[in-house]
Amino acid sequence: MSLVRTRRSQRGIDYWPGFVDALSTLVLAIVFLLSVFVLAQFFLSQQVTDKDQALTRLTRQISELTNLLALERVGRKSAEDNITLLTDTLKATEAERGRLQSAVEAGSASTAAAGGQAAALGKDLDAQRQLAARALSQVEVLNQQIAAMRRQLAALEEALNASESRDKESQARIADLGSRLNVALAQKVQELNRYRSDFFGRLRQVLGNRPDVRVVGDRFVFQSEVFFDPGAAGVNPAGTAELDKLAAALVTLDREIPGDISWIMRVDGHTDKRPLSGAGVYKSNWDLSAARAIAVVQYLASKGVPPQRLAATGFGEFQPLELGDTEEAYKRNRRIELKLTER
């Protein structure tokens, strides 16, 4: 009766519309921020992909230009060797011509023959000079090509440096967005922890100080005997009364937790390590623990708890609280655990 009078007195001031408006504004703001982050990460990822492809093409072009430059250097060395050979030949030819001219001056008998030889050598000398001129022209062309390739390499290196700088800036922006997201997620986790603490405190008040119900870390632990008869997975009448209290607390919690916090109530089933006979409905402890967890979840859903906020898991005998072989250890290991966690 005192609870009813308290609720009637609290209905005098209705804070609900203002609370809904505030929650709606907060949800819209967070959705907007998450949308901006997703879009930013998408565009930044696209830019990074484009920059990687551009870097790959630039690297391939640099490799090709380096190979071409090596070939041009080999050609230039060959041309320089040819010029050196032609120069040596020209010097030898001029020396021979000098000797012939001396021979012409020494004897008139061999003048005609020496003149013919000198004319032939002169023609050879002119041909060698033309060949040397063409070789020098080729060397000049090669020098111009090498200079042009060097300019291209410098431009490519400058473009590569600019691309690396932009890539570093993009990575820095991505890291900044990631750190902001981590901060936002940490804030959501802290908020969920606060609701978990409030829920466990409220549940403790509702259930009372029962020896078969305790808190272990971040879980609420019920002995299996609270809900089930030995070897069965159907909730007994005494268990439905306790689950009704739990369902009412979860329905209230669902109204209080903001919609942008993704949470679930995980129901874990556990058994002791003594094997089942295999002749009954359940062939193993795994089957029995999973069936009991599912039965609790289904009952809570039937009492108005949103199904998307519930999850059932069976662990069998593989997560014991105690490793002994005593009846007390078996009893503690037969349990249903409730854990309010992130989805």
C-alpha positions in Angstrom: 0.0 0.0 0.0 2.8 2.4 0.7 4.3 1.7 -2.7 0.9 2.5 -4.3 0.7 5.8 -2.4 4.2 6.7 -3.4 3.5 6.1 -7.1 0.4 8.2 -6.9 2.3 11.0 -5.3 4.9 10.8 -8.0 2.4 11.1 -10.8 1.8 14.8 -9.8 4.8 15.9 -11.9 5.2 14.3 -15.3 8.9 14.5 -16.3 8.5 11.9 -19.1 8.0 14.2 -22.1 11.1 16.3 -21.3 13.1 13.1 -20.8 11.9 11.6 -24.1 12.9 14.9 -25.9 16.3 14.9 -24.3 16.8 11.2 -25.2 15.6 11.8 -28.8 18.0 14.8 -29.2 20.9 12.7 -27.8 20.1 9.7 -30.1 19.9 12.0 -33.1 23.2 13.6 -32.2 25.0 10.3 -31.8 23.5 8.8 -35.0 24.7 12.0 -36.8 28.2 11.7 -35.4 28.4 8.0 -36.2 27.1 8.7 -39.8 29.8 11.4 -40.2 32.4 9.0 -38.9 31.4 6.2 -41.2 31.3 8.5 -44.2 34.6 10.1 -43.3 36.2 6.7 -42.9 34.8 5.5 -46.2 36.2 8.5 -48.1 39.5 8.3 -46.3 39.8 4.6 -47.0 39.0 5.3 -50.7 41.7 8.0 -50.8 44.2 5.7 -49.2 43.4 3.0 -51.7 43.8 5.5 -54.6 47.1 6.7 -53.2 48.4 3.1 -52.9 47.5 2.4 -56.5 49.2 5.7 -57.6 52.4 4.8 -55.6 52.4 1.3 -57.2 52.2 2.9 -60.7 54.9 5.5 -59.8 57.2 2.8 -58.5 56.8 0.7 -61.7 57.5 3.8 -63.9 60.6 4.6 -61.8 61.8 1.0 -62.2 61.3 1.2 -66.0 63.0 4.6 -66.3 65.9 3.3 -64.2 66.4 0.3 -66.6 66.2 2.6 -69.6 68.8 4.9 -68.0 71.1 2.0 -67.5 70.7 0.9 -71.1 71.4 4.5 -72.3 74.5 4.6 -70.1 75.7 1.4 -71.7 75.0 2.9 -75.2 76.8 6.1 -74.3 79.9 4.2 -73.0 79.9 2.2 -76.3 79.7 5.4 -78.3 82.5 7.0 -76.3 84.6 3.9 -76.9 84.0 4.2 -80.6 85.0 7.8 -80.6 88.2 7.0 -78.8 88.9 4.3 -81.3 88.2 6.7 -84.2 90.4 9.3 -82.6 93.3 6.9 -82.3 92.7 5.8 -85.9 92.7 9.4 -87.0 95.9 10.1 -85.3 97.5 7.0 -86.8 96.2 8.0 -90.2 97.7 11.5 -89.9 101.0 10.1 -88.8 100.9 7.8 -91.8 100.1 10.7 -94.0 103.1 12.6 -92.7 105.3 9.7 -93.4 104.0 9.5 -96.9 104.6 13.2 -97.5 108.2 12.7 -96.3 108.5 9.9 -98.7 107.2 12.1 -101.6 109.7 14.7 -100.8 112.5 12.1 -100.5 112.1 10.6 -104.0 110.6 11.7 -107.2 110.4 8.2 -108.5 107.7 7.3 -106.0 105.9 10.6 -106.2 102.9 9.4 -108.2 102.4 6.3 -106.1 102.8 8.3 -102.9 100.3 10.9 -104.1 97.8 8.2 -104.9 98.2 6.7 -101.4 97.9 10.1 -99.9 94.7 10.8 -101.8 93.3 7.4 -100.6 94.3 8.1 -97.1 92.8 11.6 -97.3 89.5 10.0 -98.4 89.7 7.5 -95.5 90.5 10.4 -93.2 87.4 12.3 -94.3 85.2 9.2 -93.9 86.6 8.7 -90.4 86.0 12.3 -89.5 82.4 12.0 -90.8 81.9 8.9 -88.7 83.3 10.6 -85.6 81.0 13.6 -86.2 78.0 11.3 -86.4 79.2 9.5 -83.2 79.5 12.8 -81.4 76.0 13.8 -82.6 74.6 10.5 -81.2 76.4 11.1 -77.9 74.8 14.6 -77.8 71.3 13.1 -78.4 71.9 10.5 -75.7 73.0 13.3 -73.3 69.8 15.2 -74.0 67.7 12.0 -73.5 69.5 11.3 -70.2 68.8 14.9 -69.0 65.1 14.6 -69.9 64.9 11.3 -68.0 66.5 12.9 -65.0 63.9 15.7 -65.1 61.1 13.0 -65.3 62.6 11.2 -62.3 62.8 14.4 -60.3 59.2 15.1 -61.2 58.1 11.6 -60.2 60.0 11.8 -57.0 58.4 15.1 -56.1 54.9 13.6 -56.9 55.8 10.6 -54.8 56.8 12.8 -51.8 53.6 14.8 -52.1 51.5 11.6 -52.3 53.3 10.2 -49.2 52.6 13.5 -47.3 48.9 13.4 -48.2 48.8 9.7 -47.1 50.3 10.6 -43.8 47.8 13.3 -43.3 45.0 10.8 -44.1 46.3 8.3 -41.7 46.5 10.9 -39.0 42.9 11.9 -39.6 41.8 8.2 -39.5 43.7 7.7 -36.2 42.1 10.8 -34.7 38.6 9.6 -35.7 39.4 6.1 -34.3 40.5 7.6 -31.0 37.3 9.6 -30.9 35.3 6.5 -31.6 37.1 4.6 -28.8 36.3 7.4 -26.4 32.7 7.3 -27.4 32.6 3.5 -27.0 34.3 3.7 -23.6 31.7 6.3 -22.5 28.9 3.9 -23.6 30.5 1.0 -21.7 30.8 3.2 -18.6 27.1 4.1 -18.9 26.2 0.5 -19.4 28.2 -0.4 -16.2 26.3 2.2 -14.3 22.9 0.7 -15.4 24.3 -2.8 -14.6 25.1 -1.7 -11.1 21.7 -0.1 -10.6 20.0 -3.1 -12.0 21.9 -5.6 -9.8 21.1 -3.4 -6.8 17.4 -3.3 -7.7 17.4 -7.0 -8.3 19.0 -7.7 -4.9 16.3 -5.6 -3.2 13.5 -7.5 -5.1 14.9 -11.0 -4.4 16.1 -10.4 -0.9 19.1 -11.9 0.8 18.6 -15.5 -0.3 21.5 -18.0 0.2 20.8 -19.6 -3.2 21.2 -16.2 -5.1 24.5 -14.4 -5.1 26.6 -11.9 -7.1 29.8 -13.2 -8.6 31.8 -10.5 -10.3 29.5 -8.9 -13.0 27.0 -11.8 -12.9 23.9 -12.7 -10.9 24.1 -16.4 -10.0 21.0 -18.5 -9.1 21.3 -22.1 -8.0 19.5 -24.3 -10.5 17.2 -25.6 -7.8 15.6 -22.1 -7.6 14.0 -22.6 -11.0 14.2 -26.3 -11.9 13.6 -29.8 -10.5 16.6 -32.2 -10.6 17.3 -33.4 -14.2 14.4 -31.2 -15.6 14.5 -28.1 -17.8 10.9 -26.9 -17.2 10.6 -23.9 -14.8 8.8 -25.0 -11.7 6.1 -22.9 -9.9 8.6 -21.5 -7.3 10.9 -20.5 -10.2 8.2 -18.7 -12.1 7.6 -16.4 -9.1 11.3 -15.5 -9.0 11.4 -15.0 -12.8 8.4 -12.7 -12.6 10.4 -10.4 -10.3 13.3 -10.6 -12.7 11.1 -9.9 -15.7 9.6 -6.8 -14.1 13.1 -5.5 -13.3 14.2 -6.1 -16.9 11.2 -4.4 -18.4 11.9 -1.3 -16.2 15.6 -1.5 -17.2 14.7 -1.6 -20.9 12.7 1.7 -20.5 15.6 3.4 -18.7 18.5 2.5 -20.8 18.9 4.8 -23.9 18.2 3.1 -27.2 21.7 3.8 -28.6 23.2 1.5 -25.9 23.3 -2.0 -27.4 22.8 -4.4 -24.5 21.6 -7.9 -23.8 20.8 -10.0 -20.8 22.8 -13.2 -21.3 21.4 -16.3 -19.5 24.1 -19.0 -19.0 23.2 -22.5 -18.0 25.7 -24.7 -16.0 25.6 -28.2 -14.6 27.8 -30.3 -12.3 30.3 -32.8 -13.8 28.3 -35.9 -13.1 27.2 -37.4 -16.5 23.6 -38.0 -17.3 22.3 -41.6 -17.8 21.5 -40.8 -21.5 18.2 -42.6 -21.2 16.1 -39.4 -20.6 15.2 -36.5 -22.8 18.6 -34.9 -22.4 21.6 -37.0 -23.5 24.4 -34.8 -22.0 24.9 -32.0 -19.5 25.4 -29.7 -22.4 21.9 -30.4 -23.7 20.4 -29.9 -20.2 22.3 -26.6 -19.5 21.3 -25.2 -22.9 17.6 -26.2 -22.4 17.5 -24.6 -19.0 19.0 -21.3 -20.3 16.5 -21.3 -23.2 13.6 -22.0 -20.8 14.5 -19.0 -18.7 14.8 -16.8 -21.8 11.5 -17.9 -23.2 9.7 -17.3 -19.9 11.2 -13.8 -19.6 10.1 -13.0 -23.2 6.6 -14.2 -22.4 6.5 -11.6 -19.5 7.3 -8.7 -21.8 11.1 -8.6 -21.9 12.1 -7.7 -25.5 13.4 -10.9 -27.1 16.2 -9.0 -28.9 17.6 -8.1 -25.4 17.9 -11.8 -24.4 20.4 -14.5 -25.2 20.7 -18.1 -24.0 24.0 -20.1 -23.7 24.7 -23.6 -22.4 28.1 -24.4 -20.8 27.4 -27.9 -19.4 29.9 -28.9 -16.8 32.9 -27.1 -18.5 32.8 -23.8 -16.5 32.7 -25.0 -12.8 33.0 -22.6 -9.9 34.5 -25.3 -7.7 36.6 -28.3 -8.7 35.8 -30.6 -5.8 33.7 -33.8 -5.8 31.6 -32.9 -2.8 27.8 -32.4 -2.8 28.4 -28.8 -1.9 30.7 -28.3 -5.0 28.1 -30.0 -7.2 25.4 -27.8 -5.9 27.4 -24.6 -6.5 28.2 -25.7 -10.0 24.5 -26.3 -10.9 23.5 -22.7 -11.6 21.9 -20.1 -13.9 23.9 -17.0 -14.4 22.6 -13.6 -15.6 25.0 -11.2 -17.2 24.1 -7.7 -18.4 26.6 -7.1 -21.2 27.1 -5.5 -24.7 25.7 -7.1 -27.7 
